[in-house]
Amino acid sequence: MIRTNIELLEYIEAFRNSIHYFIEEEIQKEQKIIYQNRNSSFGYIIKNGIAKCFLTDENGNDFIQEFFSEGELFGEIEIINNTNNFCTVESISEMTVYKISKTNFQYLLENDQKFNNLIMKSFAKKIQYKAVRHSYNQLHSIKSNLFRLQQSTLDFMEIISKNDIASYLGISLRSLNRILKDKS
């Protein structure tokens, strides 16, 4: 499922010219924006395009946590907790993002009630999404999980590579190809 947060994006776009905290930046396809276990000076809100958020284990295997698109925020947890990045975020397509410094992000959290509420809603939606996703994955077969992904975004298989779909489902590319072959 490709996550969006249009309400946050609309808020940023409505006020970005008056508060000047958000810097628009172009991101190339397959460019890493933040790196796992490294510090980042910015939080990011996606204006357009798609990114993947993934964790790399000690054996070098990637597990995709989420796919982000318009309005989704990343890097915020690390800003709030003042920690290194938990995951790597990499663009799947060309993207435009709004980036905001740690200082400005924290200032808005403390002084802009609407911004604070939107960030809280974003956290709540992320927690809810992960809870539903993980419980669904535990209770259903990989084939059912793949079908659910395809239903959530009609052109999912054209947007997201097979390798990324396999990483998202926590299976090998070979297993994914076998499921797709059996399905056809």
N, C-alpha and C positions, 0 to 999 in steps of 0.2 A: 504494500500500500504506500502510495506517495503522499506524504503528509503536507498539508498547507495550513496557513494561519492568515487568512485574508484580513481579518479584523486588525491584527497588529500591523500588517503591511499598509493598510489604509491610514492608520494613525501615523505611522512614520512618514508616509508620503504627504500627508496633510500638514505636518509640522516641521519637516526637515529643512525648509527654506528659512523658517523663523528662528529655529534653535541652533542650527549649524553644528550639531553634534554628530550627524550621520554623514559619512563620506561614501559616495558612490564609487564602486570599483568593478571593473570588468575582469572576469575570470575565464581562462581558457578551458576547453574540454580536457578532462583527465588531470587537472591541476590540483594538487593538494593545497588546502586552505589552512587547516590546522593539523598538527601532527600529534599522535598519541605520545604521552609521557613528556611532552615539551610544554613550556610556558607560552602563553599567547597574550598579546597586549590588547586584543580586540574581541568583541562579540560581533556576530554577524546576523543579518536578517536578509533572506533571499528576496530579491526583487523579481527575478525571473530565472528560469533554468532549473536543473535538477542536480542534487548532490546525494552522495551516499555517506553514511556515518558508520564506520566499522572499527572493530577491535581486532588487533592482531595478537594471537597467543604466542607463547614462548617457542612454539614449533614453526612459527611463520604462517600459520593458517589464519585467514581473515574470516570474521563473522560479522555480517552486516546487521547492524542494529535497526536502522531505519533509512528510508529514502526521504529527502526533504525537497520541497519546492516552494512556491510563492508564499512569502510571509513567515516561513519557518525560521526559528531562531536557533543558533548554536554557539557554544562557547560561554553561554550565560552561567551555567553551573560552576564552571571553573573560575569565572570572575567573582561570583558570590562567595565561593569557598576559598578563593585565593590558592588554587591548586593547579598542578599541571593538567593538561588535557587528558581525559579518559580515553578518547577515541581519536581517530583520524577522520577528517571530513575531506572528501575529494569530489570534484565536479564530474558529473556524467555527461553533461552537455555544456555548451558555453553558458555562462551565467553572468548576471549582474547582481551584486550584493551591496547592502549598506553596511558599513562597518562603523563601530562605535568603540571608543577607547574605554578601558576599565574605569577610569576616573569619571568620565561622562555617564557611563552606564550606571555606576553607583550613585551619582548625583541625581539622575532621573528617578531611580528607584526610591530614593529618600524624599524627593521634592515634587514629583509629578505623580499624583494619585492615579490618574488614568493609565499611565505607563506601568506603574506598579501593579495595578489590577490586571492589565493585559499579560504581564509576565507571570503572575500567579495563575491566570487561566491557562497559559501555555504549559506551565508545570503540571497542572491538574490533567490536561489533555494528554500529555506525554505519559504520565503515570497510568492513566486509564487505558491508553492505547497499548502500552507494554503488558499490562495485566491481562487484557483481552487476548492479545496476540499470543502470549506465552501459554495461557490456559487452553486456547484453541489448538495450538501446536501440540500440546500434551495429549489432548483428547481425540485428535483426528490424525488420519494417515497423511503422509507426505503428498499423496495424490490429491487429497481433499484440500490441503493447504495450498497447493499450486492452483487448483481450480478457484479457490477463494481469492487468491492474488489476481488471477486473470479476470475475475468478475469485478474486482474493486477498481481496476483501471483497464479499460477495454483494449488499449494498444500497449499494455504492459510489456509483452514479449518483444515488441518492436523498440521500445524505449530503453529497456534494461537488458543488458547482455545475459546470456545463459550462465556465464560464470558468476555474475553478481546475483542472479536468482538462486543459484545453488548455494552461494555463501549466505544469502538471506535465510534460506530454508535450513541451513546447517547440514547440507549433504554434499556429496562429491558431484562434479560435473557429469561423471559417468552415470551415477544414479538418476540425475535429472534427465539425461538423454534417454535412459531406459523408460522412465515414466512417460516422457513425451512420445516415445515410439509406441508404447502400449496403448496410449490414449488415441493415437491416430488410426 
